[in-house]
Amino acid sequence: MNILLVAHDEENLAEMDQALQGEGYSLFRARSREEALRELGDHDIQIALLSSRLPGGSAHDLVGAMRKVHPDQPLQVLLLAEVQKDEQVKKSVESGSDDFIRVPYEPVELQARARAAGLRWETQANLVKEREFYRIAVAEEERLSSLVLDQNLNLKEAYEKIRRLNEELEKANTELELIAAFDSLSGLLNRRSLFTRISIEIERSIRLDVPLTGLMIDIDKFKNVNDNFGHQCGDIVIREIGARLLAGLRKYDYAGRYGGEEFFVVLSNSNEQQALGIAERFRKDMEELRHQCGGESIGVTVSIGVACYAPGESQESWIERVDRAMYLAKQSGRNRIVMD
């Protein structure tokens, strides 16, 4: 699998290169936007790792430009962003990147994220090939159907074959849409789909004049889980949180993975008191839950920020208020809820 490393700083390129050496990848380097696009056009790249700081335009603009080089290919784009800058995460989502890595990072995290990106690429590439196969098969069956008509063959059998192929094509398209819309680890909406759903719910709230409330959920001291018990244990925690959210929310509420250990919940037609009740039940559930990791039983807590959408407020402003409330919860001692 080919990986393109993009960073203006030679030191950053060397760090990424060193972390991925020996992992079985072919590594290519680029130090500018132009060089990155040239490398992408010259080589069959499956994964691109982009530093958020590039000369001659932002890395987020480069993500969109890279998508245009091979629009039909499942290129995996990972953006390296600083932990403290939430705007980096938002821009990463909006620009179309598939994942982001917090800077500074540990080599083992970069390796794990690269492996996950590789698995996503393989799954999506297989579905694209399958969809193309069925498209060609359907086209061929249509051509044969014309011949069958000319030769007075059994039309019913020919059309039945086309119907089955169309069903398989629709199934392949549905699977591809699911992969594109959901986070493979948590089972929740991925960032791109989450932001689309937030826009839809804001429009619905304004049109129907009903309240809309958001929850920002962050796993407390998640880095300690990864450091002390390994990233596989961290994945177990994220997977369990995703399952608990899906099981506990109402059918018209939505939850998505906002960042590495952050989750955003959209509570439709819910006021502050209703949202606080839902948040408290989830907080308490997490506090009491034990996770089994490699023979160890561990517990984690979450900090939750809550804010109602204000009519006329921008989507970005609302999310910032929810996020700010969550940070206040963490600064106040964690394992608590703060309402903005």
Secondary structure, DSSP 8 states (H G I E B T S, - for coil): -EEEEE-SSHHHHHHHHHHHTTTT-EEEEESSHHHHHHHHHHS--SEEEEES--SSS-HHHHHHHHHHHSTTS--EEEEEEETT-HHHHHHHHHHT-SEEEEES--HHHHHHHHHHHHHHHHHHHHHHHHHHHHHHHHHHHHHHHHHHHHTT--HHHHHHHHHHHHHHHHHHHHHHHHHHHB-TTT-SB-HHHHHHHHHHHHHHHHHHT--EEEEEEEETTHHHHHHHH-HHHHHHHHHHHHHHHHHHS-TT-EEEE-SSSEEEEEEET--HHHHHHHHHHHHHHHHH--EEETTEEE---EEEEEEE--TT--HHHHHHHHHHHHHHHHHTTSSSEEE-
